[in-house]
Amino acid sequence: MSSNLTEAAARALPIRSAAYPGGRRDRLEEDVVALFDEFRDPLLRYLSSVGMAFPDCEDVIQEAFFALFQHLHQGKSHDNLRGWLFRVAHNLALKRQYRTRRDLEVPSEPGAENSAMDPAPSPEDQAAYRQTRLRLLAVVEALPEQDRRCLFLRAEGLRYREIAGILDMSLGAVALSLARSLTRVARRAKQCNL
Amino acid sequence: MKREDSHLSDQDLLLNVDGELSTYDGRLARAHLKACWKCRVRRDELENAISGFVRFHHSQFEAKLPPPDGPRALLKAHLAQLAATEPNRSSSWLALLRNLRWALTVAVCILLAVGLFLSNVGRRTSRPQMAIVSIPDGRLTPGAALLVDRRKLCTEPNIKNKEVPVALRRRVLEEYGVASAEPRAYEIDYLITPALGGADDIHNLWPQSYSSTAWNADVKDALEDRLREMVCDGNLDLTEAQREIAANWIAAYKKYFHTDKPLPEAR
């Protein structure tokens, strides 16, 4: 499930490891924008997966990158900026969700199942594929919130230690949560003969 | 997991698939999987569930993610606005202090770099191509540990020997004068294992031979498991375990396994 590319990017961070004293501000801006290009989509997928509407996700991501700029501008740690970004975005999202519970949006509305992304060529296959997705969606939505967060973070390529840091859990709890979720997904996949 | 012949739980299978098991547990898991059809089938089911879930997760968004151009432009505008509203500090006395601090930092860094260079020259010239023994060189690898709470440590899985980054691995081999050695001949091992609070620090890493002596990496793995069990069961103080393994792990093995030579199952 891990993404080697994302993993490599996380190890390669920071893009430029030197601190950014006053005269290097332009370079810092370039680096933050480059990180934005790299991590905006994974952050957007994660935040949307845990129930935020896209406009709110975009706001949170803007705030997170603004905070990242200030973090680096103050000469603070460059270690594992991917984990740092996910943690900050996660916390900002939680705050926002507490403030505006009523604005929460279910991540995938039923109409989305008619998406043009279905790869199956025949109508029968498309119907079977949609059915499978709906079943999988039902399993994932039935998971406890923390388990879903773990699963989505792992699907974005984060390692157990990073997930533990973002969700403030122990490593063992992360491993247990992922095993529990995937056991349910596997059971459903088996029932559907996937 | 404790033994090669015991079946793997879903959690162990997942940790194995994700590369999160310790070296020792990973080796046991692989050996078990080779022999056990049931666990192999279960592992494949979990891997299928992972690939099914990842396909599902990405297909939910592929066509729906808004393009990044607008948000990227917005971020740039925010950053530019921040620059415009920041006070011009270059003329203030704070800027003088800041510049002074930078100058001092740079000077200290240069001094440190020169010191490190000289000490490395000293190290390399005094010990060309040293032979690897089972005990690390105390000057190069005195051991380094984090300040961790025993209870917290024991609730985490026994993830011991995390993969060492290639650059760091190369530095350790260079320090020990075996940079050109066959990579599979050595495990770059933590002197104090992370499972006992050992730090990701070059002072805690050394190239341990897998096979050149009876006191090899497998034997040390067995000791690490024993010490962790004792620490987590409350039979040994964590600091004491760290101290003993850093001081002389072979002596610690003899002490805690009540033997003068490695037990057969550890080799």
Interface residues (C-beta under 8 A of the other chain):
Chain A: M1 S2 R11 P21 G22 R25 E29 V32 V33 F36 D37 R40 D41 L44 R45 S48 S49 F54 E58 I61 Q62 F65 F66 F69 P107 S108 A112 S115 A116 M117 R133 L136 L137 V140 L151 F152 R154 A155 R159 Y160 S170 L171 G172 A173 A175 L176 L178 A179 L182 T183 V185 A186 A189 K190 L194
Chain B: S9 D10 Q11 L14 L15 V17 D18 G19 E20 E45 L46 N48 A49 I50 S51 G52 F53 V54 F56 H57 H58 S59 Q60 F61 E62 A63 K64 L65 P66 P68 P71 R72 L74 L75 K76 H78 L79 L82 A83 R89 S90 A95 R98 W102 K152 T155 E156 P157 I159 P165
